C-alpha cells in the first residue's frame, strides 16, 4: 500500500508570533517558516512503516503557495518518496484542505492517510476528521502508537482515563499525537537526494475542487499580559495571601 501524509507550512515554533498592527492577522513578513511539528511526526511514522516493509511508498501532500515546495522537500529528505503540491494563493481553511486532500486520495488510492492532529498556527484540529468523513473511511485520532498488519491498523490513543486501543479496517485516516515518535534529523546528503525526487504541482481547478472560505476572521489580538509574580517570606504568608487576597482557599 501507499501512505499519504499531508504537511503544512507554518511559522517555526521557535519564532515569537507578531500580530499585525491593524489586527487583521499574523505578520508573516521575514518570518522563518517550517513544517508543522505534528506533520513531522506523521512523516516519520509513515517512513518507519515503509522501512518495516509495510508500505511501498510515502507520498507527501501540501496545499498552498509555491513556497510550500520547501516544506515538501524537507519531507522528501526525511524519507518520503514523492511529493504533491496543490498550489493556490487562496485562503485555505480546514474544510477546503480536506476536500483537496480527498481529491488527491481518490487519485492516489492510498491504504493509509497519516495526518498531524493539528497545525500550530490555527490549532483547528479538524482536517483529518473532515477528510475521513468525506472519504467514508474509519479514523483514529491522537495516536500514540500505530501497528499495521493483515489489512488492519491497530491504534493506541491517549484519552482522559488512560489509553484506548482501536482496530481499523484499511484504508483509514490516522492523526498523530506528540508521543507517537521522535522525528529523525534531516542530514545534508538526504537534503541533496530530495532535490531529485519527483514533486508534482496540481491546482484546485485541476482537481475539480472549489476553494472558498466559510469563516471570516474579525480580529486577531495578542493575549493579555500576565501580572508580575510576588515573593513571600514563608508558608504562613503564602497561606494568608491565598486566603485574604486571592480568596482561593477558605
LUMLO-918208 format. One record per residue (C-alpha): x, y, z. Coordinates in steps of 0.5 Angstrom, whole numbers. Each point is the difference from the previous one (the first is absolute). Layout:
LUMLO-918208
{{X Y Z}},
...
This chain:
LUMLO-918208
{{0 0 0}},
{{2 7 -1}},
{{-1 5 6}},
{{-2 7 -1}},
{{3 6 5}},
{{-3 7 0}},
{{5 5 2}},
{{-1 7 2}},
{{5 6 -1}},
{{-1 4 7}},
{{4 6 4}},
{{6 -4 3}},
{{-2 -2 7}},
{{6 4 3}},
{{-2 6 -3}},
{{-4 5 4}},
{{-6 2 -4}},
{{-2 7 -1}},
{{-7 3 -1}},
{{-1 5 -6}},
{{-1 7 3}},
{{-7 0 -3}},
{{-2 -6 3}},
{{-2 -4 -7}},
{{5 -6 1}},
{{7 -2 2}},
{{6 4 -3}},
{{4 -5 -5}},
{{5 5 -3}},
{{7 -3 1}},
{{-2 -6 5}},
{{3 -6 0}},
{{-5 -6 -2}},
{{1 -7 1}},
{{-4 -7 -1}},
{{-6 0 6}},
{{3 -5 5}},
{{-6 -4 0}},
{{1 -2 -7}},
{{8 -1 1}},
{{-3 -6 5}},
{{-4 -2 -6}},
{{5 0 -5}},
{{5 -4 5}},
{{-6 -5 1}},
{{-1 -1 -7}},
{{7 -1 -2}},
{{1 -5 6}},
{{-6 -4 -3}},
{{4 0 -6}},
{{6 -2 3}},
{{-3 -6 3}},
{{-3 -3 -7}},
{{-7 2 2}},
{{-1 5 -5}},
{{3 1 -7}},
{{1 8 -1}},
{{-2 6 4}},
{{-3 6 -3}},
{{0 7 3}},
{{-5 5 -2}},
{{0 7 2}},
{{-6 6 -2}},
{{2 7 -1}},
{{5 5 -3}},
{{6 -2 -4}},
{{5 1 6}},
{{-3 -7 3}},
{{4 -3 -5}},
{{6 1 5}},
{{-4 -4 5}},
{{-2 -6 -4}},
{{8 0 -2}},
{{1 -1 8}},
{{-5 -6 0}},
{{4 -3 -6}},
{{6 1 4}},
{{-3 -4 6}},
{{-1 -6 -5}},
{{-7 2 -4}},
{{0 -3 -7}},
{{-4 5 -4}},
{{-3 7 2}},
{{-6 3 -3}},
{{-2 8 1}},
{{-7 2 -1}},
{{2 7 -2}},
{{-4 6 2}},
{{0 7 3}},
{{-7 0 2}},
{{-1 0 8}},
{{-1 -8 2}},
{{-4 -2 6}},
{{-1 -7 2}},
{{-6 -2 -4}},
{{4 3 -6}},
{{6 -4 1}},
{{-4 -6 2}},
{{-3 0 -7}},
{{6 1 -4}},
{{3 -6 4}},
{{-6 -4 -1}},
{{1 1 -8}},
{{8 -2 1}},
{{-2 -6 4}},
{{-5 -2 -6}},
{{6 1 -5}},
{{5 -4 4}},
{{-4 -5 4}},
{{4 -1 6}},
{{-1 -5 5}},
{{1 5 6}},
{{0 7 1}},
{{4 3 6}},
{{-1 7 2}},
{{2 4 5}},
{{-5 1 6}},
{{0 8 -1}},
{{4 6 -3}},
{{4 4 5}},
{{-3 6 -4}},
{{-7 0 0}},
{{-1 -6 5}},
{{-6 -2 -3}},
{{1 -8 0}},
{{-6 -1 -5}},
{{4 -2 -6}},
{{1 -8 1}},
{{-7 -1 3}},
{{-3 4 -6}},
{{4 -4 -5}},
{{-2 -7 3}},
{{-8 3 0}},
{{1 2 -8}},
{{3 -7 -2}},
{{-4 -4 5}},
{{6 -3 3}},
{{1 -2 7}},
{{4 4 4}},
{{4 0 7}},
{{2 7 2}},
{{6 2 5}},
{{4 -7 -1}},
{{6 -1 5}},
{{1 -7 -3}},
{{-1 -3 -7}},
{{0 -7 -3}},
{{-2 -3 -7}},
{{-1 -7 -2}},
{{-4 -4 -4}},
{{-4 6 -3}},
{{-2 3 7}},
{{3 5 4}},
{{0 0 8}},
{{1 7 3}},
{{1 1 7}},
{{-2 7 2}},
{{0 4 7}},
{{-7 2 3}},
{{-1 3 7}},
{{-1 -6 3}},
{{6 -3 -3}},
{{1 -4 -6}},
{{-5 -2 -5}},
{{2 -5 -6}},
{{-4 0 -7}},
{{1 -5 -5}},
{{-2 3 -7}},
{{-1 -3 -7}},
{{4 3 -5}},
{{0 5 -4}},
{{0 4 6}},
{{2 7 3}},
{{4 1 6}},
{{2 6 3}},
{{7 0 5}},
{{1 3 7}},
{{7 2 2}},
{{1 -7 4}},
{{0 -4 -7}},
{{7 1 -1}},
{{6 5 -1}},
{{1 2 -7}},
{{7 -1 -3}},
{{5 5 -1}},
{{1 2 -7}},
{{7 -1 -3}},
{{3 4 -5}},
{{1 -6 -5}},
{{-7 -1 0}},
{{-2 7 -1}},
{{4 -1 -6}},
{{-3 -6 -2}},
{{-7 3 1}},
{{1 5 -6}},
{{0 -5 -5}},
{{-6 -4 3}},
{{-7 2 -4}},
{{-4 6 2}},
{{-7 1 -4}},
{{-4 6 0}},
{{-7 0 0}},
{{-6 5 0}},
{{-6 0 4}},
{{-4 1 -7}},
{{4 -6 -3}},
{{-3 -4 6}},
{{-7 3 -1}},
{{0 3 7}},
{{-3 7 1}},
{{4 3 6}},
{{-4 5 4}},
{{1 3 7}},
{{-6 -2 4}},
{{3 4 6}},
{{1 7 1}},
{{6 3 5}},
{{-3 6 3}},
{{6 2 4}},
{{7 -3 3}},
{{3 2 6}},
{{5 -2 5}},
{{-1 -3 7}},
{{-1 5 5}},
{{7 1 4}},
{{1 -4 7}},
{{0 4 6}},
{{7 -1 3}},
{{1 -5 6}},
{{2 1 7}},
{{4 -3 5}},
{{-2 -2 7}},
{{4 -1 6}},
{{-2 -6 3}},
{{-6 -5 -1}},
{{-4 4 5}},
{{0 6 -4}},
{{-2 -4 -6}},
{{-6 -3 3}},
{{-2 7 3}},
{{0 3 -7}},
{{-3 -6 -3}},
{{-6 0 5}},
{{-1 8 1}},
{{3 3 -7}},
{{-1 -5 -5}},
{{-6 -3 4}},
{{1 -7 -4}},
{{0 -4 7}},
{{-5 1 6}},
